[in-house]
Amino acid sequence: MQYKDLHGMNKYMSPDRVRILMNRFGALGHPFVWGVDFELEHAFFIEDTADTADILWQVGSSGNAMALDIPDAMPDLRVVSPPAREEYAEAFGVVASGLARGDSFLTNLTTRTLTECDAGLEELFHCCEAKYKLCLKDRFVCFSPEPFVRMRDGVISAFPMKGTADASKPGAEARLLSDYKELCEHHTIVDLLRNDLNMVALDVRVERFRYLERINTARGAILQTSSEISGKLPSDWQMHVGDILFAMLPAGSICGAPKPSTLGIIREAEKLRRGWYTGVFGYFDGESMDCGVAIRCLSRDAGLLWFHSGGGITVNSDEEEEYREVLDKVYLPLKNKCHAD
């Protein structure tokens, strides 16, 4: 079956249409790129994966963006106005009440920081280093270190990332690994992702629990803890790749557990819609699928530039520490040399 009608089409369409196309192209072994926002209201599908007309993407070593001749000077991201302390306290209170009622065991609370930058969104896409990058031109750019799932050789793997520390501080690794709040949060998100994978795979197991990763940023290195969970896919999984992925959305690592009631808490606490921030996007190469969670993002709204960040809240969380964490996550993961190599 051919899809000549897709050539030259608008890449943006309903999430359900994207899910159907993912199944069809997966069955054909035809490469594609896809993405969906957090609320599952907007999505895109790209058949011509080399097209650079209005969406730039990179997943691992694959992407559609050629190296550009951009300035050697590092882009400078400046905080204009942090999230209002009172507004964050109010949102934290909504989450804390939900946790106290037992409606959630872990809630990912996000906010946004007003910023300025001397580089455009497309330039930031090229200057920043990350496993998963996405640029919806003039609207949104993402440079995310966090995988959603990978599907390869009949196996689906998830890599929840929870727990962050400043790598420059003495004993940072030991403190992060021994932090009780971070440990509880990590246990909860691993359990949630195990449940999500159990919906679509068999023999789900935790392959690695809470290993350390180092991420370089413009302000120095940070440490993050991740786990690896895997399960066995049905032999015809490519024919149902859209159904499999959409069954697990939104990504558990950026909402919380249990997912349905926690999403209600997030809507009440955050008030603003997240949009593409904390959505999911990925690349199918004809045989394997690799997807990332859209964290570490900047968006333009009414001419203003916002950096989105968040963190997991549990009953052991301290409001002041969580507020500082969302501010600490406002950074650019810049390459060592900000020009084409």
Disulfide bonds with the S-S distance in Angstrom:
Cys127-Cys338 2.16
